[in-house]
Amino acid sequence: MLWLSSIDETAPALPAAWLIATQAQPANLPERSELRRSLARKVLARQFGLKEDAVEIGHEPAGRPLILRPRGSGLHLSLATRAGLVAIALAHRPVGIDVERVALASEPPPAVLHPDEQRWLEGLPASARPLAFAQLWSAKEAYVKALGTGFTHAPESFSVQLDGAERFTVSDEQDGRDAGGVLRLTKNGGHETMAAAFITLD
């Protein structure tokens, strides 16, 4: 698994994820969508050795992005945008990526978490909870993106465990699945701390 930070970088092997800090401040969902798609086209064009207009990104009815052109790549794509940071994941298997701002001034909402996650968070010092929640939530979003369901697969129905600073495990009894992913902390263009999570599924 490779983490890259520039649209000018290509991945020598997959899976790989690009975390691209921008100065952009998209004001709504369409602007966020256009920001991530435009940067994804640039990344994919460089990765495939093509001109940018030879790359087209579509999406499934549930919203998961698809590489429409070039045809037949066999690759899976996931995209995320938060606070000007764009995340792009590329893999040979179903993949999910997400980024979340670490909101130091807010209290995490426990109702959206699995009971095991709630208990774990409550056992942490109050000062540690915003970072832990951002990492948990980015992992949960990455997982449901890789499933292709989004949060029609309820976030409280499966549990994420943080395994140190760089890894997490998902236990999903409803889906009969255990899976592992990777975590990373980075900065956006405004220098806020951001939590990123990446996962691939068999």
Phi and psi restraints in degrees (value plus and minus 20) as a CYANA .aco file:
   2 LEU   PHI    -134.5   -94.5
   2 LEU   PSI     117.2   157.2
   3 TRP   PHI    -126.0   -86.0
   3 TRP   PSI     106.8   146.8
   4 LEU   PHI    -142.5  -102.5
   4 LEU   PSI     140.8   180.8
   5 SER   PHI    -151.4  -111.4
   5 SER   PSI     -11.7    28.3
   6 SER   PHI    -159.9  -119.9
   6 SER   PSI     124.5   164.5
   7 ILE   PHI     -87.4   -47.4
   7 ILE   PSI     -33.9     6.1
   8 ASP   PHI    -105.7   -65.7
   8 ASP   PSI     -27.5    12.5
   9 GLU   PHI    -110.9   -70.9
   9 GLU   PSI     120.5   160.5
  10 THR   PHI    -130.6   -90.6
  10 THR   PSI     132.6   172.6
  11 ALA   PHI    -111.9   -71.9
  11 ALA   PSI     103.8   143.8
  12 PRO   PHI     -91.2   -51.2
  12 PRO   PSI     -37.0     3.0
  13 ALA   PHI    -174.0  -134.0
  13 ALA   PSI     139.5   179.5
  14 LEU   PHI    -137.9   -97.9
  14 LEU   PSI     131.0   171.0
  15 PRO   PHI     -98.7   -58.7
  15 PRO   PSI     136.5   176.5
  16 ALA   PHI    -169.2  -129.2
  16 ALA   PSI     134.9   174.9
  17 ALA   PHI    -156.2  -116.2
  17 ALA   PSI     119.1   159.1
  18 TRP   PHI    -128.4   -88.4
  18 TRP   PSI     107.2   147.2
  19 LEU   PHI    -133.7   -93.7
  19 LEU   PSI      86.0   126.0
  20 ILE   PHI    -131.2   -91.2
  20 ILE   PSI      91.9   131.9
  21 ALA   PHI    -100.0   -60.0
  21 ALA   PSI     110.5   150.5
  22 THR   PHI    -147.6  -107.6
  22 THR   PSI     147.0   187.0
  23 GLN   PHI    -112.6   -72.6
  23 GLN   PSI     -16.1    23.9
  24 ALA   PHI     -87.0   -47.0
  24 ALA   PSI     127.7   167.7
  25 GLN   PHI    -151.3  -111.3
  25 GLN   PSI      52.6    92.6
  26 PRO   PHI     -81.2   -41.2
  26 PRO   PSI     115.2   155.2
  27 ALA   PHI    -111.9   -71.9
  27 ALA   PSI     -34.7     5.3
  28 ASN   PHI    -175.0  -135.0
  28 ASN   PSI     157.2   197.2
  29 LEU   PHI     -81.4   -41.4
  29 LEU   PSI     -63.9   -23.9
  30 PRO   PHI     -79.7   -39.7
  30 PRO   PSI     -59.2   -19.2
  31 GLU   PHI     -88.4   -48.4
  31 GLU   PSI     -58.4   -18.4
  32 ARG   PHI     -84.4   -44.4
  32 ARG   PSI     -62.2   -22.2
  33 SER   PHI     -81.7   -41.7
  33 SER   PSI     -64.7   -24.7
  34 GLU   PHI     -85.4   -45.4
  34 GLU   PSI     -58.6   -18.6
  35 LEU   PHI     -81.2   -41.2
  35 LEU   PSI     -69.3   -29.3
  36 ARG   PHI     -90.1   -50.1
  36 ARG   PSI     -56.1   -16.1
  37 ARG   PHI     -89.2   -49.2
  37 ARG   PSI     -59.2   -19.2
  38 SER   PHI     -85.7   -45.7
  38 SER   PSI     -61.6   -21.6
  39 LEU   PHI     -90.2   -50.2
  39 LEU   PSI     -55.4   -15.4
  40 ALA   PHI     -84.0   -44.0
  40 ALA   PSI     -59.4   -19.4
  41 ARG   PHI     -81.5   -41.5
  41 ARG   PSI     -60.8   -20.8
  42 LYS   PHI     -84.0   -44.0
  42 LYS   PSI     -65.0   -25.0
  43 VAL   PHI     -82.6   -42.6
  43 VAL   PSI     -66.9   -26.9
  44 LEU   PHI     -87.1   -47.1
  44 LEU   PSI     -58.5   -18.5
  45 ALA   PHI     -79.6   -39.6
  45 ALA   PSI     -64.1   -24.1
  46 ARG   PHI     -87.7   -47.7
  46 ARG   PSI     -60.8   -20.8
  47 GLN   PHI     -83.0   -43.0
  47 GLN   PSI     -59.2   -19.2
  48 PHE   PHI    -109.6   -69.6
  48 PHE   PSI     -26.7    13.3
  49 GLY   PHI      50.4    90.4
  49 GLY   PSI      18.0    58.0
  50 LEU   PHI    -141.4  -101.4
  50 LEU   PSI     147.3   187.3
  51 LYS   PHI     -95.2   -55.2
  51 LYS   PSI     133.0   173.0
  52 GLU   PHI     -80.1   -40.1
  52 GLU   PSI     -55.7   -15.7
  53 ASP   PHI     -94.1   -54.1
  53 ASP   PSI     -24.0    16.0
  54 ALA   PHI    -108.9   -68.9
  54 ALA   PSI     -22.0    18.0
  55 VAL   PHI    -129.0   -89.0
  55 VAL   PSI     111.2   151.2
  56 GLU   PHI    -152.9  -112.9
  56 GLU   PSI     113.4   153.4
  57 ILE   PHI    -134.6   -94.6
  57 ILE   PSI     105.4   145.4
  58 GLY   PHI    -133.8   -93.8
  58 GLY   PSI    -179.6  -139.6
  59 HIS   PHI    -176.5  -136.5
  59 HIS   PSI     133.2   173.2
  60 GLU   PHI     -93.6   -53.6
  60 GLU   PSI     145.1   185.1
  61 PRO   PHI     -75.1   -35.1
  61 PRO   PSI     -53.9   -13.9
  62 ALA   PHI    -100.5   -60.5
  62 ALA   PSI     -25.5    14.5
  63 GLY   PHI      88.9   128.9
  63 GLY   PSI     -29.4    10.6
  64 ARG   PHI     -87.0   -47.0
  64 ARG   PSI     111.5   151.5
  65 PRO   PHI     -90.3   -50.3
  65 PRO   PSI     129.7   169.7
  66 LEU   PHI    -151.0  -111.0
  66 LEU   PSI     125.3   165.3
  67 ILE   PHI    -106.9   -66.9
  67 ILE   PSI      85.3   125.3
  68 LEU   PHI    -102.6   -62.6
  68 LEU   PSI     -57.6   -17.6
  69 ARG   PHI    -158.5  -118.5
  69 ARG   PSI     116.9   156.9
  70 PRO   PHI     -89.7   -49.7
  70 PRO   PSI     124.2   164.2
  71 ARG   PHI     -92.1   -52.1
  71 ARG   PSI     129.7   169.7
  72 GLY   PHI      55.4    95.4
  72 GLY   PSI      -0.7    39.3
  73 SER   PHI     -89.9   -49.9
  73 SER   PSI     -47.7    -7.7
  74 GLY   PHI      51.1    91.1
  74 GLY   PSI      -9.5    30.5
  75 LEU   PHI    -119.1   -79.1
  75 LEU   PSI     132.5   172.5
  76 HIS   PHI    -126.7   -86.7
  76 HIS   PSI     124.0   164.0
  77 LEU   PHI    -147.6  -107.6
  77 LEU   PSI     123.0   163.0
  78 SER   PHI    -159.4  -119.4
  78 SER   PSI     125.1   165.1
  79 LEU   PHI    -153.8  -113.8
  79 LEU   PSI     130.8   170.8
  80 ALA   PHI    -173.0  -133.0
  80 ALA   PSI     132.7   172.7
  81 THR   PHI    -161.8  -121.8
  81 THR   PSI     115.1   155.1
  82 ARG   PHI    -175.1  -135.1
  82 ARG   PSI     106.1   146.1
  83 ALA   PHI      31.7    71.7
  83 ALA   PSI      21.5    61.5
  84 GLY   PHI      64.9   104.9
  84 GLY   PSI     -27.9    12.1
  85 LEU   PHI    -112.6   -72.6
  85 LEU   PSI     108.2   148.2
  86 VAL   PHI    -129.4   -89.4
  86 VAL   PSI     110.8   150.8
  87 ALA   PHI    -136.4   -96.4
  87 ALA   PSI     112.8   152.8
  88 ILE   PHI    -152.1  -112.1
  88 ILE   PSI     105.2   145.2
  89 ALA   PHI    -140.5  -100.5
  89 ALA   PSI     120.5   160.5
  90 LEU   PHI    -156.1  -116.1
  90 LEU   PSI     112.2   152.2
  91 ALA   PHI    -176.7  -136.7
  91 ALA   PSI     145.8   185.8
  92 HIS   PHI    -104.5   -64.5
  92 HIS   PSI     -28.8    11.2
  93 ARG   PHI    -144.6  -104.6
  93 ARG   PSI     146.4   186.4
  94 PRO   PHI     -72.2   -32.2
  94 PRO   PSI     113.8   153.8
  95 VAL   PHI    -155.8  -115.8
  95 VAL   PSI     128.8   168.8
  96 GLY   PHI    -157.8  -117.8
  96 GLY   PSI     122.0   162.0
  97 ILE   PHI    -158.8  -118.8
  97 ILE   PSI     127.8   167.8
  98 ASP   PHI    -170.9  -130.9
  98 ASP   PSI     135.1   175.1
  99 VAL   PHI    -153.9  -113.9
  99 VAL   PSI     121.9   161.9
 100 GLU   PHI    -156.2  -116.2
 100 GLU   PSI     121.8   161.8
 101 ARG   PHI     -93.2   -53.2
 101 ARG   PSI     118.1   158.1
 102 VAL   PHI    -102.0   -62.0
 102 VAL   PSI      83.6   123.6
 103 ALA   PHI    -111.0   -71.0
 103 ALA   PSI      70.9   110.9
 104 LEU   PHI     -85.9   -45.9
 104 LEU   PSI     -44.5    -4.5
 105 ALA   PHI    -111.7   -71.7
 105 ALA   PSI     -20.8    19.2
 106 SER   PHI    -135.4   -95.4
 106 SER   PSI     134.1   174.1
 107 GLU   PHI    -114.2   -74.2
 107 GLU   PSI     107.8   147.8
 108 PRO   PHI     -79.4   -39.4
 108 PRO   PSI     118.5   158.5
 109 PRO   PHI    -100.8   -60.8
 109 PRO   PSI      89.8   129.8
 110 PRO   PHI     -90.5   -50.5
 110 PRO   PSI     -42.9    -2.9
 111 ALA   PHI     -83.5   -43.5
 111 ALA   PSI     -42.6    -2.6
 112 VAL   PHI    -109.6   -69.6
 112 VAL   PSI     -16.5    23.5
 113 LEU   PHI    -126.8   -86.8
 113 LEU   PSI     135.7   175.7
 114 HIS   PHI     -86.1   -46.1
 114 HIS   PSI     128.0   168.0
 115 PRO   PHI     -73.4   -33.4
 115 PRO   PSI     -56.4   -16.4
 116 ASP   PHI     -84.5   -44.5
 116 ASP   PSI     -58.7   -18.7
 117 GLU   PHI     -88.5   -48.5
 117 GLU   PSI     -59.8   -19.8
 118 GLN   PHI     -79.5   -39.5
 118 GLN   PSI     -67.5   -27.5
 119 ARG   PHI     -82.6   -42.6
 119 ARG   PSI     -60.8   -20.8
 120 TRP   PHI     -84.2   -44.2
 120 TRP   PSI     -65.0   -25.0
 121 LEU   PHI     -82.6   -42.6
 121 LEU   PSI     -62.4   -22.4
 122 GLU   PHI     -83.6   -43.6
 122 GLU   PSI     -44.8    -4.8
 123 GLY   PHI    -101.7   -61.7
 123 GLY   PSI     -26.7    13.3
 124 LEU   PHI    -108.3   -68.3
 124 LEU   PSI     134.8   174.8
 125 PRO   PHI     -79.5   -39.5
 125 PRO   PSI     126.4   166.4
 126 ALA   PHI     -74.7   -34.7
 126 ALA   PSI     -55.2   -15.2
 127 SER   PHI     -88.6   -48.6
 127 SER   PSI     -41.4    -1.4
 128 ALA   PHI    -111.8   -71.8
 128 ALA   PSI     -33.2     6.8
 129 ARG   PHI     -88.5   -48.5
 129 ARG   PSI     -59.8   -19.8
 130 PRO   PHI     -78.4   -38.4
 130 PRO   PSI     -64.5   -24.5
 131 LEU   PHI     -84.8   -44.8
 131 LEU   PSI     -66.5   -26.5
 132 ALA   PHI     -80.5   -40.5
 132 ALA   PSI     -61.3   -21.3
 133 PHE   PHI     -85.3   -45.3
 133 PHE   PSI     -63.1   -23.1
 134 ALA   PHI     -80.4   -40.4
 134 ALA   PSI     -59.3   -19.3
 135 GLN   PHI     -89.0   -49.0
 135 GLN   PSI     -63.5   -23.5
 136 LEU   PHI     -79.3   -39.3
 136 LEU   PSI     -67.5   -27.5
 137 TRP   PHI     -88.6   -48.6
 137 TRP   PSI     -58.8   -18.8
 138 SER   PHI     -84.3   -44.3
 138 SER   PSI     -57.1   -17.1
 139 ALA   PHI     -86.1   -46.1
 139 ALA   PSI     -60.8   -20.8
 140 LYS   PHI     -85.0   -45.0
 140 LYS   PSI     -63.3   -23.3
 141 GLU   PHI     -85.6   -45.6
 141 GLU   PSI     -61.0   -21.0
 142 ALA   PHI     -80.2   -40.2
 142 ALA   PSI     -61.1   -21.1
 143 TYR   PHI     -83.9   -43.9
 143 TYR   PSI     -68.6   -28.6
 144 VAL   PHI     -90.2   -50.2
 144 VAL   PSI     -45.4    -5.4
 145 LYS   PHI     -87.3   -47.3
 145 LYS   PSI     -62.0   -22.0
 146 ALA   PHI     -84.7   -44.7
 146 ALA   PSI     -55.9   -15.9
 147 LEU   PHI     -85.5   -45.5
 147 LEU   PSI     -49.1    -9.1
 148 GLY   PHI      66.4   106.4
 148 GLY   PSI      -7.4    32.6
 149 THR   PHI    -122.5   -82.5
 149 THR   PSI     -42.3    -2.3
 150 GLY   PHI      40.6    80.6
 150 GLY   PSI    -180.9  -140.9
 151 PHE   PHI    -105.1   -65.1
 151 PHE   PSI       2.7    42.7
 152 THR   PHI     -85.8   -45.8
 152 THR   PSI     -42.3    -2.3
 153 HIS   PHI    -109.3   -69.3
 153 HIS   PSI      80.8   120.8
 154 ALA   PHI     -75.9   -35.9
 154 ALA   PSI     113.4   153.4
 155 PRO   PHI     -82.9   -42.9
 155 PRO   PSI     -47.8    -7.8
 156 GLU   PHI    -102.3   -62.3
 156 GLU   PSI     -23.7    16.3
 157 SER   PHI    -106.1   -66.1
 157 SER   PSI     -29.2    10.8
 158 PHE   PHI    -158.2  -118.2
 158 PHE   PSI     138.9   178.9
 159 SER   PHI    -135.6   -95.6
 159 SER   PSI     117.4   157.4
 160 VAL   PHI    -130.5   -90.5
 160 VAL   PSI     114.3   154.3
 161 GLN   PHI    -138.2   -98.2
 161 GLN   PSI     107.9   147.9
 162 LEU   PHI    -102.1   -62.1
 162 LEU   PSI     102.7   142.7
 163 ASP   PHI    -125.0   -85.0
 163 ASP   PSI      52.9    92.9
 164 GLY   PHI      65.2   105.2
 164 GLY   PSI    -184.8  -144.8
 165 ALA   PHI    -101.1   -61.1
 165 ALA   PSI     -36.1     3.9
 166 GLU   PHI    -145.0  -105.0
 166 GLU   PSI     -20.3    19.7
 167 ARG   PHI    -159.4  -119.4
 167 ARG   PSI     135.2   175.2
 168 PHE   PHI    -164.1  -124.1
 168 PHE   PSI     138.9   178.9
 169 THR   PHI    -145.3  -105.3
 169 THR   PSI     117.3   157.3
 170 VAL   PHI    -126.8   -86.8
 170 VAL   PSI     110.5   150.5
 171 SER   PHI    -137.4   -97.4
 171 SER   PSI      95.5   135.5
 172 ASP   PHI    -145.7  -105.7
 172 ASP   PSI      71.5   111.5
 173 GLU   PHI     -85.2   -45.2
 173 GLU   PSI     -56.4   -16.4
 174 GLN   PHI     -80.2   -40.2
 174 GLN   PSI     -59.7   -19.7
 175 ASP   PHI    -116.8   -76.8
 175 ASP   PSI     -24.5    15.5
 176 GLY   PHI      44.3    84.3
 176 GLY   PSI      19.8    59.8
 177 ARG   PHI    -154.7  -114.7
 177 ARG   PSI     118.4   158.4
 178 ASP   PHI    -140.0  -100.0
 178 ASP   PSI     115.5   155.5
 179 ALA   PHI    -168.6  -128.6
 179 ALA   PSI     136.3   176.3
 180 GLY   PHI    -142.7  -102.7
 180 GLY   PSI     128.1   168.1
 181 GLY   PHI    -159.9  -119.9
 181 GLY   PSI    -197.0  -157.0
 182 VAL   PHI    -143.8  -103.8
 182 VAL   PSI     132.3   172.3
 183 LEU   PHI    -140.3  -100.3
 183 LEU   PSI     136.5   176.5
 184 ARG   PHI    -175.5  -135.5
 184 ARG   PSI     123.2   163.2
 185 LEU   PHI    -123.4   -83.4
 185 LEU   PSI     120.3   160.3
 186 THR   PHI    -168.5  -128.5
 186 THR   PSI    -195.8  -155.8
 187 LYS   PHI    -139.4   -99.4
 187 LYS   PSI     129.0   169.0
 188 ASN   PHI    -112.2   -72.2
 188 ASN   PSI    -195.2  -155.2
 189 GLY   PHI     -84.3   -44.3
 189 GLY   PSI     -41.7    -1.7
 190 GLY   PHI    -113.5   -73.5
 190 GLY   PSI     -13.3    26.7
 191 HIS   PHI      49.8    89.8
 191 HIS   PSI       6.1    46.1
 192 GLU   PHI    -103.5   -63.5
 192 GLU   PSI     129.7   169.7
 193 THR   PHI     -95.9   -55.9
 193 THR   PSI     112.6   152.6
 194 MET   PHI    -146.4  -106.4
 194 MET   PSI     120.6   160.6
 195 ALA   PHI    -124.3   -84.3
 195 ALA   PSI     107.4   147.4
 196 ALA   PHI    -137.7   -97.7
 196 ALA   PSI     125.9   165.9
 197 ALA   PHI    -157.4  -117.4
 197 ALA   PSI     125.2   165.2
 198 PHE   PHI    -159.6  -119.6
 198 PHE   PSI     116.5   156.5
 199 ILE   PHI    -168.6  -128.6
 199 ILE   PSI     124.9   164.9
 200 THR   PHI    -138.9   -98.9
 200 THR   PSI     131.9   171.9
 201 LEU   PHI    -143.5  -103.5
 201 LEU   PSI     128.2   168.2
